[in-house]
Amino acid sequence: MATKTLAHRLAEYACALRFEDLSKDVVHEVKRRVIDSLGCALGAWNEEPCVIARKVASDFSARQGSTIIGTNHKAPPDWAAFANGCCIRYFDYNDTYLSKEPAHPSDNISAALAVAESVAATGRELITAIALAYEVQCRFCDAASIRGGGWDHVTYGTFSTALASAKLMKLDPKNTRHAVNIAGVAGAAMRQARVGELSHWKGVAFATAARHGVFSALLARAGMTGPGPIFEGQMGFEKQLGVSLGNVGEKFAVPFAKNDQGPASMILRTSIKFWPAEYHSQSAIEAALFLRQQIGKGVEVKSMTIESHDASVDIIGSEPEKWKPETRETADHSLPYITAVALIDGEVTEKQFQPERFKDPKIWKFLENVKVERNAELSAMYPDAAANIVRVELADGRRLSKRVDYPMGHAKNPLKDTEVERKFFALVKPELGETRAKKIVDLVWKLDEATNVDELMRACVMPGRGGSPELPGGDCGQSPLPKDATK
């Protein structure tokens, strides 16, 4: 018997997976990620690229559409996935998976929510689709890194969102496979989105992949066929991107492989962000805040050295733009800036990513004395740990250092449910108020009992703005967890 292609395995796995197969831990973790993602989305609702995406998407309406978050407007599900995906991702505050190819798997949630609403899926069906999307994207990230060849990690998201969408649409294995094929043949994204001086596109790239994944499933549902084998073919994914996906297909065997955490449990290995900055900086932020307490008031810091692992240095700690950030996107992807401003300000919130802060001449002057160095020991620990060592030299002659291996929110140092809620409330309460914010959280905790997601989407409508999705609002750049949460 011929070996099944990866697309066949993915389709069979997606169609076989049921809510009842998921462990209680996986179901609970999906709920935590929905709370976290909605908080990120509503917190970033007023940011410029989010307003642009919402304005464009609101030009389109659909009878069986999906809600553009914060409004009452229903657009085609692929456009809603795009607009909502921009909001979830823009603050760089949603979750992370560290592997050969780092990623932000909660990016998949915008697609799953949009399709779930359009097909009137139950909460259990939505939870299952989200767990599936996490499983697919994380397994691909484990199989091969693609950024070295100039491709962006969101490329894997076209497959995960297509499969989640197909699952919610209840496509059979054949049409699910075609959704995967269509997604793959036109889904490769360039890494240029994350090098040099960064633009809006850094936070929009996965939203585009999500839109494409949903669109691919919509086409497959209508009977469109896609080219295969999309991964192993003569001109397929592996050949064109110069990677081998190895034995990833074995991870999607049906019947499901037995393990303690059950099928589709990769979500349990992902991490929630404690601060609104690129994940590889999280442990450096924590170290800098610790050192600030040790230094004391009025003591000048002469220099700072950040020792980090290769992935961190390559992604956020090597380009000259990182020492003189001109855009928000560059600032929140700058290891030297993020670490320095944490030490100087004693916090990392949305305020630290406003132009008046990251372009401050005094900050740029301080950055002249900030170095980023590779540390072989930390590199060897990655991706199991996302470690940083921060060293400072003080004017009074002292030299202090702090090392953090597993920052708060890491899969090996997870946030409590109350801390996840606290982050959500800090992002959402200034706009929606405490009562509305608590209602959203309560609805998500009971998501497995919901007959659909309509009430949840209605609960997210911004006050007085439901009918005007294009209108800019006030300052929605709320702080994340309060400063004393690190103590």
N, C-alpha and C positions, 0 to 999 in steps of 0.2 A: 504494500500500500504506500502510495506517495506521501511524503511528509507534508503536513498541512502548512500552508503559508501563515505568516504572522497575522495577516488580516483575517484569515479564517478563524484563527485561535481567539483573536480579540472579539470577533463578532459572536462566537459561541459562548465565550465567557460572559460578555455583556448580556446576552439573552438569557443565560442560565441564572445569573445572580438575582437573588430575591432578598427582600428586607429581612426575612426570617433567618437568612444565612449570616447576617451581620451580628457581631458580638455587641453586647451592651456598651462596651467601651467605645467601639467605633460609632455607634449611634449617638452616644453622648458627645463624642468629639466633633462629629458633624454639626451638632447643634451649637457647640462652642464656636466653631468657625463661621457659622452663619451669623451669629451675634457679632463676632469680631468684624466680619466683612461688611455687614450693614452699618456698623459704627464708622468704619473707614469711609464708606460711600457717602453717608449723610454728613460726616465731618468735612469731606472735600467737595460737597455739593456746589459751593459757590466759586470754586477755583476755575481759572480761565479755560483750560482745555475741557473741563467737565461741562461748563456752560456752552462751549462751542459744540461739543458732541450732542448735548441735549437739544440745542437749537436745530441742528441738522436733522436729528432723529425725529423731532416733533413735526417736521414737515410731512411725515408719512403716518397714515393711520391704518388700522386693520381691525376687522370685525372680530377675528380670533387672535387678537394681538396680545401684547405684553406691556405692562406698565413701565413707563420711564420713571425710575425711582424719584420720589419727592413730588410727583405730579399725579394727576388723574388721567393723563394722556396714554392711550394704548397705541403703540407702534408695532410694525411687524416684529416678530420675536428676534430676528437676527439684528435689527437696528436697536432694539431694547437691550440686547446682550452687549452691544457695543457701547451705548451710552452709559449703562450701569457699570460695565466693566471699567470704563475710564474713571468713574468715581471710586470704585473699590481700590483701584491700583494707585491713584495719583499721589497720595500722601506718602507712598512707600511705607505703609504702616500695616499692610496685610501680611499673612503668614509666609513662611519660607521652608523650603526643603533643600538641604545641602547634600550634594552628591557630586559625581563627575561633572554634571551640568546643574548648577544651582537654579532654583525656580521658585515661583510663588503660586502654589497649587490652588489657593483660594480664588485665584483669578477665574477658575472654572465656574464659580458659583453664579456669576452673572448669566452665563449661558443656561445653566441648569434652572435657575429661577425663571428666566424668560420663557423657556420651553414648557416648564411645568405649568405656568399660568396659562399659556396658550392652549394646552391640551387638557386643562382642568385635572392635572395629576394630584394625587393625594400627597400628604406630607411624607408618608412612608416611601412613596415612589421617588419623591424628590431626594430624600436622605440617601436612598440606594444609588441614585444617579450621581450624587456628589461623591459618595465613597468610591464609586467606580472611576470617576474622573481623576480623583487623587491617585488611585491605584495605577492607572495607565500612565499619567504624567510622571509620577515618581519612579516607576519601573523603567521608563525610557531614560530618565535622567541618570539612573544607576547604570544603564547599559552602555551609554556613550556620551562623551562631551562633544558638542558641535561648535562651540564658540571659537575654538582654535582655527577652524576653517572659515570663519567669517559669518557663521550662521547664529541666529539668536535663539535663546532657549524657548521662546514662545512658539517656535516651530512645532515642538511636541504638543503644544496646547491645541493645535488644530485637530489632532487625533483624539485627545481626551475629551474635548468639548463635542466633537462629532459623535463619539460613542455615548456620552451622557445624554445628548439630544436624542439619538436613535433609541436609547433605552426608554426615555420618557415618552417617545412617540410609539413605543411598542412595535418597532420594526422587527421583522423576522431576521434570522442570521444572514440571509442572502442580501437583503436591502441594507442591513447594518454594515455588511462588508463593503457595499458600494458607497455608503456614506464615508467610510474610512478611506477608500480609494480616491473619492472626489476631494476629500479634505487634503490628502497627501500630495496630490498631483499639482496643486496650486497654493500650497501652504508654507513654503520655505521663506523665512524672514531674515533680513540682513542684520548682522551684529552692529552695523554702523549706528544703530539706534542708541548704543551704549558706549561709544568712544568719543573722546574729545569733549568739546563743549556740548552739553546735553540739551535737548529741546523737549517740547511737549511730548514728542513721540515716545520718549522713554516710558511714560506712563500710559501710553495709548496702544503700544504694540500688541499686548496680549488681548486687549479689547477687540482689536482687529482680527486676531486669530480666533477669538470666540465667535465673532460674527460669522467668520468663514466656516467654522465648525457647525454652527446652527444651520447656516445656509446649505451646507453639504448634506445634512440630514434631511432638510426640507426637500431638496432635489431628489434624494434617494427614496423618500416616502412617496413621491409622485411617480417614481419609476425610472428615474435617470440612472444610468449605469456609469461606473467609473473604471479607469484602467487598472489592471492588475497583472501580475503581483506588484503592488505598489512599493513594497519594501525590498524584495529580493530581485526584482526584474532587471532586465538588461540596461534600462535607463531609469531604474527606480530610485527610491530614497537613499539606500545605502551607497549605491554607486555615485549618485550625484553629490551627496554630502560628504563622501569619503569616510564613512564610518561603518562599523559592523555592530549590529544590535545583538549579536551573539545568541545566548540562550534565553533572551527575554521571553520568547514564546512559551517556554516551559513554565513560566510564572503564571500563565493564563490557561492552564490545563483544566479541562472539565472531565470528570467531577473534580471539585476543588481539592487542592492539596490540604492535608490536615495540619493545622498548627494551633497553638494556644489562643491566638488572637482572631482566628477565623479568616475567611476570604475578605479581600478588599480592605485590608487593615493597615495599608501604608500610611494613612492619615495619622496614625499614632506615632509615626517617626518624624513628623513635621513639627515646626516650632512657631510659636506666636511671638510677634514683636512687642517689646516693652516700650521702645522709643520709635518715633517716626523717622527712621533713617535706614539706609541700606543695611542688610542683616549682618554683614561681616564687620560692621562698626559697633554692633551692640555690646560686645564684651569690652571694647575700648572705651565706650561711653561709661560703662559701669566702673571700669578701672579709674577713669579720669575723675568721676564724681567722688570716688573713695579717696583719691589723692587730694582733692580739693579740701576735704575735711581735715586731712593730716597737715596740710601746708599752713593753714591759719590765715587770718586776715592781715592784709598789708604787706605780705611777703612777695617779692617779685620773683617770677619764674623766668629764668634766663633762657632755658631751652627745653625742648621735649623731644623724646624719641619714642616712636611706636614700633615695636617688633611684632610682626604679623606673619601669617602663612601666605603661601604663594598665591592662592586664589584671591585673597583679600588685596594683596599688593597689586596683582594684575588688574583687578576689576575697579578698585576704588583708591589705590594708593601709589600710582606711578606716573600718570600723565601730568604735565605742567599745569594744565587747567585746574587741577585739584587744589593747587596752592593759591589760586586767584579766581575763585568761582564767580562767574558772571550771571548764572541763572540758578533758579531754585533747584532744578533737576541736577545740575552739577554739584551744588552745595550738599544735597542729601546723598550724593554718591562720592563724597570726598572724605576719605579717612582722616587726613590731616585737619581739615576744617571741622568736621564733626567732633573729633576728640578735643581739639583746642577750645572750641566754643563751649563744650561741656565743662571743661576745666575752668574757663573764664566766667561763664554765666551761672554755673551750678545747676543747669537744667538743659534739656533738649526737648523743645516743644515746637509748635508751628512758628512761634516768634523767631526762633533761630534760623528759619528758612525764608525770612522776609528780606528783600533786597537791602534795606537799610542796615540789616545786621551782617549778612554775609559779604557785603561790599564795604563794610566799615574799614577805613584805612588803618585803624589801630589793629584790627583783626589780621589784615593782610601783613602788617609789619610783624606781628607775633608769628605768623606762619613762616616767615623767613627763617625762623629758628626751630622749625619743626621738621624732623626727619622721619622717614618711613623705611624700615629695614626688614629684610627677609629673615625669618628664623626657621632653621631646618627642623628643629624639634616640633615647633607648632605646625609646620607644613606636614610632617609625618602623621600628626594626629587628625588632620582634616580628611574627610568631612565629619568624622565622629564628633569632633569638637570644633568650635569656631573661636579659637583662642587669640588673645592679644595681650601683650605686655606693654605697659605705658611707664616710661621713665622720665622723671623731671629733674633738672638741675636748678637749684634755687640760689638767689643772690646771697643768702646767708651761709652758703657753702654746703648745705645739705643736698643729698641725692636720694630721692625716694622712687620706689617702683611698686607697681601692683600688677599682678597677673590674674586674668579671668578666663577660664576655659569654657564654662557653660553659663552663658548669660541668662538672666531671668527670662522665662518664656521658652527656653530651649527645651527640646523633647526630653532631655535628662534633668531639667530643672523647670518643670512646667508651672505655669500660673494656676492659681486656684480659680475656681468658678467665680468667686467673688471679685477676683482681680480682673478677670475677663469682663465681667459686668462693669466694674469700675472704669475700665478703659472706655467701654461703650458709652457710659453715662457722661464721661468727660467730653467726648466728641459730640454727643447728640443733645444733651439737656439744654445747652445754650440756645438751640434752635427750636426744639420741640417741647421743652419743658419736662419736668420730672414725671408727670403722670403719663404722658404719651411715650416717653422713653421706656418706662417700666412696662407699658403694655406691649411694646415690641419684644422686649426680652421675655415676657411671660408667654407670648405667642410662639416664640422660637423654642422655648423649653418644652412646649407641648406640641411641637411640630409633628411628631409621630401620631398624634390623635387628629390632626387636621384633615378635613375632606378635600381641601384645596388651599391655595396660598392667597386667595383674594383678600381676606381680612388682614393678613400680614402686609400686603402691598398698600392697602388703604391706610394702615397705621403709619406708614412712612411718608405720607404726603406732607410737604412743608406747609406751615400755616399761611393761608392767604395766597399760596402760589400754585395750587393744584392745577389751575387752568392756564397758567402762563409759564411753561417750562423754560422759555428762553430768557426770562427776566433775571438779571443778576441780583444777588441779595447782598446782605451786609457781610461783615467779617465773620467767616465761619471757621477760622483757623484756630480751633480750640486747642488747649494744651492736652497732652496725653495724661498719663497717671500723674498725680501730684508729686512734687519733689520728695516728700517724706516717704513715698512708697518704696524707695530704695533702702530704707533703713531697716 
